[in-house]
Amino acid sequence: MRRVLVTGGAGFAGSQYVRMLAPHARVTVLDKLTYAGNPANLAPVRDRIDFVRGDIADPGLLARVVPGHDLVVNFAAESHVDRSIDDASAFARTNVLGVQALMRACLDAGTPKVVQVSTDEVYGSIPEGSWAEDAPLAPSSPYSASKAGGDLIALAYARTHGLPVCVTRSGNNYGPRQYPEKLIPRFVTRLLDGLPVPLYGDGRNVREWIHVADHCRAVDLVAERGEPGEVYHVPGDAELTNLDLTRRLLELLDADPSLVEHVPDRKGHDLRYSLNGDRLRALGYAPRVPFDEGLAETVTWYRTHRSWWEPLRPAEPNAAR
C-alpha cells in the first residue's frame, strides 16, 4: 500500500483528495489549520489517516514528516485573490517559501514522486483560445504571482536536481466544503438567507469550472502516470461568465434577481482563463461530473449543511473570486 503525504489536506481540495485516497493508501495529512483548513473536512476518514499540524515552510518539521512517503502532493496554499491584494506576505511565505522548503525536503528524503498543485491564474488573461502548458506566465495578482513562483521553484528542482515533480494547473474548483469566501459558496449561502450577492463589475469575466472530485482524480492520475518535470492542465467542463453563473445560482435557489448587486471591479481583474487539456487527456483523463449536475448537488449540500458553513461565513459582503 503506497504511503502518501498530502500537504494542505484539511482544506477544500486537499481534503477531497484525502477522502478519495484513504481507503486505498496510508495517508499523512500536514496542515497548518489556517482559517480555511477545517478538521471537520477529514471527519469521514479521521481514523484512517495520520494528522500532523504544521507549516510547509518549516524545514525542521518537514525533515521529520516527509521521509518514508512514496508520494507527496502539495495542496497547501493561500488562495484568495482579494486577501492577496490586501496583504501578500502570507502568500509569499506559503506559496513560494513553503514550496521551496517542501521541494528541498522531498529531495533530501528521496521521495519517488511529487505533485505541485497550482492554478490557471498563473498565465494572466487570455482573450480567446486556450493556454498550452508552455505558455508564458503573466500573473496579475499577488496570489497568482506567488503560485507562479512556487511552480517555477518546483520545476527548477526537477531540472537542477532531478526531483520527480509534476505541476498541475486547474480551472476554478467547486463542490461541497469550499470555504464560503469563494464565488459559488458565498453566493449560495447568502442567497439561502435572502441576502444580496456582490458581483464584480459587469460580471463578464469568464472562468472554467471543474468539480473538485474531477480535479482530484486528475491530480492522482498525474501522480501515477505524469512525466517528471512536466506541467499538466486540468481544464473545467464549463466555461461561463460570472454573470451567467450567478443567474444559474439564482434559478437553482429560486432567488430574486434583484439580490445581485454590481460592485466596483477588483484591481487587476483578469477577463478570461482557458486551459488546453490535451496532455492530461493523453494520460486517460475525462471528467465524470457534468457541470449542471455538480452545481445542483453543490447547492443542495450547502442547503442541507448549514452547521458546516454558518460559523465560517465572512461577515463582510466582499465579492468573491
C-alpha positions in Angstrom: 0.0 0.0 0.0 1.5 3.3 -1.0 2.3 6.0 1.6 1.1 9.4 0.6 1.7 12.8 2.3 -0.9 15.4 1.5 0.0 18.9 2.5 -2.9 21.3 2.9 -5.1 18.2 3.4 -7.7 19.8 5.6 -8.6 22.4 3.0 -11.3 22.2 0.3 -9.5 20.4 -2.5 -6.9 18.7 -0.3 -9.5 17.1 1.9 -11.4 15.8 -1.1 -8.1 14.2 -2.3 -7.6 12.6 1.2 -11.1 11.2 1.4 -10.6 9.7 -2.1 -7.3 8.1 -1.2 -7.9 7.0 2.4 -9.5 3.6 1.6 -6.6 2.7 -0.7 -3.4 4.3 0.8 -1.7 5.1 4.0 -2.2 8.9 4.2 -0.5 11.5 6.3 -2.0 15.0 6.3 0.1 18.0 7.1 -1.9 21.2 7.6 -1.4 24.4 9.4 -5.1 24.8 10.0 -5.4 28.4 8.9 -8.8 29.9 8.6 -9.5 27.8 5.5 -8.3 24.5 7.0 -11.1 22.6 8.7 -10.6 19.3 10.6 -14.3 18.6 10.0 -13.4 18.1 6.3 -11.5 15.0 7.4 -14.1 13.6 9.8 -15.2 10.8 7.4 -11.7 9.3 7.3 -10.2 10.6 10.6 -9.5 7.1 11.9 -7.7 6.1 8.7 -5.1 8.9 8.4 -2.3 10.4 10.4 -2.7 14.1 11.0 0.2 16.5 11.7 -0.5 20.1 12.4 2.3 22.3 10.9 3.6 24.6 8.3 5.2 23.6 5.0 7.6 26.5 5.4 9.1 24.8 8.5 12.2 22.8 7.3 12.7 21.0 10.6 9.1 19.7 10.6 9.4 18.6 7.0 12.6 16.7 7.7 10.7 14.6 10.2 7.4 14.2 8.3 8.4 13.8 4.6 10.7 10.7 4.7 9.1 7.3 4.1 6.4 8.5 1.8 6.0 7.2 -1.8 4.2 10.3 -3.0 3.9 13.9 -1.8 1.1 16.1 -3.1 1.1 19.8 -2.2 -2.3 21.3 -1.9 -1.1 23.8 0.8 -1.7 27.3 -0.4 -3.0 30.7 0.4 -5.5 31.1 -2.4 -7.9 34.0 -2.1 -7.1 36.8 -4.6 -8.8 39.6 -2.5 -6.7 38.7 0.6 -3.5 38.8 -1.5 -4.3 42.3 -2.7 -4.8 43.4 0.9 -1.6 41.8 2.1 0.6 39.5 0.1 3.0 38.4 2.9 1.3 35.2 3.8 1.1 34.3 0.1 4.8 34.7 -0.5 5.6 32.7 2.6 3.4 29.7 1.9 3.2 29.6 -1.9 6.8 30.4 -2.6 9.0 29.8 0.5 6.8 26.9 1.6 7.1 25.2 -1.8 10.9 25.6 -1.7 11.1 24.1 1.7 8.9 21.2 0.6 10.9 20.5 -2.5 14.1 20.5 -0.5 12.7 18.1 2.0 11.5 15.8 -0.8 14.9 15.9 -2.5 16.6 15.1 0.8 14.2 12.2 1.5 14.4 10.8 -2.0 10.7 11.0 -2.5 9.8 8.9 -5.6 7.1 11.3 -6.8 5.9 14.8 -6.0 2.9 16.8 -7.4 2.7 20.6 -7.0 -1.0 21.6 -7.3 -1.4 25.0 -9.0 -3.9 27.3 -10.9 -4.7 28.6 -14.3 -4.3 32.1 -12.9 -0.5 32.0 -13.3 -1.0 32.8 -17.0 -2.9 36.0 -16.6 -5.8 36.6 -19.0 -6.4 35.1 -22.5 -8.9 36.8 -24.8 -9.5 33.8 -27.0 -8.3 30.2 -27.4 -6.7 28.2 -24.6 -3.2 28.1 -23.0 -0.8 25.3 -23.7 1.4 24.1 -20.9 4.4 26.0 -22.3 2.5 29.4 -22.4 4.5 32.2 -20.7 3.5 33.1 -17.2 2.0 36.5 -16.7 0.2 36.6 -13.3 -1.9 39.6 -12.5 -2.4 39.3 -8.7 -0.1 38.8 -5.8 -1.8 35.4 -5.3 -1.2 34.2 -8.9 2.3 35.6 -8.8 3.1 33.6 -5.7 1.7 30.4 -7.2 3.8 31.0 -10.4 6.8 31.5 -8.2 6.2 28.2 -6.4 5.6 26.4 -9.7 8.9 27.7 -11.1 10.8 26.6 -8.0 9.2 23.1 -8.2 10.2 22.8 -11.9 13.7 24.1 -11.2 14.1 21.3 -8.6 13.2 18.9 -11.4 15.7 20.4 -13.8 18.5 21.1 -11.5 18.3 18.2 -9.1 16.2 15.6 -11.0 13.4 15.7 -8.4 10.5 13.7 -9.9 7.9 16.5 -9.6 4.9 17.4 -11.8 2.9 20.5 -11.7 -0.9 20.5 -12.3 -2.9 23.7 -13.1 -6.6 23.6 -12.9 -9.6 25.9 -13.6 -11.9 27.1 -10.9 -12.9 24.3 -8.5 -16.4 24.0 -7.0 -18.2 21.5 -4.8 -19.1 20.8 -1.1 -16.9 22.0 1.7 -15.5 25.0 -0.1 -14.8 27.9 2.3 -17.5 30.5 1.8 -15.3 33.3 0.6 -15.2 31.9 -3.0 -17.9 32.8 -5.5 -20.2 29.8 -5.5 -20.3 29.1 -1.8 -20.5 32.8 -0.9 -23.4 33.4 -3.3 -25.2 30.2 -2.4 -25.0 30.8 1.4 -26.1 34.4 1.1 -29.0 33.7 -1.3 -30.2 31.0 1.1 -30.6 33.7 3.7 -32.1 36.2 1.3 -29.0 38.4 1.4 -27.7 40.4 -1.6 -24.7 39.0 -3.5 -21.9 41.2 -4.7 -20.8 40.7 -8.3 -17.7 42.4 -9.6 -18.0 44.9 -12.4 -20.3 43.9 -15.2 -19.9 40.2 -14.5 -18.4 39.4 -17.9 -15.3 37.8 -16.5 -15.1 34.2 -17.9 -14.0 31.2 -15.9 -13.7 27.4 -16.4 -15.4 25.3 -13.7 -14.4 21.8 -12.6 -15.8 19.8 -9.8 -13.3 19.2 -7.1 -13.7 15.4 -7.3 -12.7 15.5 -11.0 -9.8 17.8 -10.2 -8.6 15.3 -7.5 -8.9 12.4 -9.9 -6.8 14.3 -12.4 -4.1 15.0 -9.7 -3.9 11.4 -8.8 -3.6 10.4 -12.5 -0.7 12.7 -12.9 0.8 11.3 -9.7 0.6 7.8 -11.2 1.4 8.5 -14.9 2.8 12.0 -15.2 6.3 12.6 -16.6 8.6 14.3 -14.0 9.3 17.9 -14.9 6.1 18.3 -16.9 3.1 20.6 -16.4 -0.4 19.2 -16.8 -3.6 21.3 -17.3 -6.9 20.2 -15.6 -9.5 22.2 -17.5 -13.1 22.6 -16.5 -16.0 21.2 -18.4 -18.0 24.5 -18.4 -16.9 28.0 -19.4 -19.2 30.7 -18.1 -19.2 34.4 -17.3 -19.6 35.2 -13.7 -23.0 36.8 -14.6 -24.2 33.6 -16.3 -23.1 31.5 -13.3 -24.9 33.9 -10.9 -28.1 33.5 -13.0 -27.8 29.7 -12.7 -27.5 30.0 -8.9 -30.5 32.3 -8.8 -32.5 29.8 -10.7 -31.4 26.8 -8.6 -32.3 28.7 -5.4 -35.4 30.4 -6.8 -33.9 33.7 -5.7 -34.9 37.2 -6.8 -32.5 38.7 -9.4 -32.7 42.0 -7.5 -30.4 40.4 -4.9 -27.5 40.8 -7.3 -25.5 43.9 -6.6 -22.8 45.0 -9.0 -19.8 46.3 -7.1 -16.6 48.1 -8.3 -14.3 45.7 -10.1 -11.3 44.1 -8.5 -7.9 45.6 -9.2 -6.1 43.8 -12.0 -9.1 41.5 -12.6 -8.4 39.0 -15.4 -11.1 38.8 -18.0 -10.8 35.2 -19.1 -9.0 31.9 -18.3 -8.9 28.8 -20.5 -6.7 25.7 -20.4 -5.9 23.2 -23.2 -6.1 19.8 -21.6 -4.8 17.5 -24.4 -1.7 16.4 -22.4 -3.9 15.2 -19.5 -6.4 13.5 -21.8 -3.5 11.6 -23.3 -3.0 10.0 -19.9 -6.6 8.8 -20.0 -8.4 11.6 -18.1 -12.0 12.5 -18.7 -14.3 14.5 -16.2 -17.1 12.5 -14.6 -19.3 15.2 -13.1 -21.3 17.2 -15.6 -21.4 20.9 -14.5 -25.2 21.3 -14.3 -25.4 18.1 -12.1 -22.5 19.1 -10.0 -23.7 22.6 -9.4 -27.2 21.4 -8.4 -25.7 18.9 -6.0 -23.4 21.5 -4.5 -26.3 23.9 -3.9 -28.2 21.1 -2.2 -25.1 20.3 0.0 -24.9 23.9 1.3 -28.7 24.0 1.8 -28.5 20.9 4.0 -25.2 21.6 5.8 -25.8 25.0 7.4 -24.0 23.8 10.6 -20.8 23.5 8.5 -20.8 26.9 6.8 -22.6 29.3 9.2 -19.7 29.6 11.6 -17.3 30.2 8.7 -19.2 32.7 6.5 -17.4 36.0 6.2 -19.1 38.9 7.9 -18.4 41.5 5.1 -20.1 41.1 1.7 -17.0 41.4 -0.4 -17.2 40.0 -3.9 -15.7 36.5 -4.4 -13.2 35.0 -6.8 
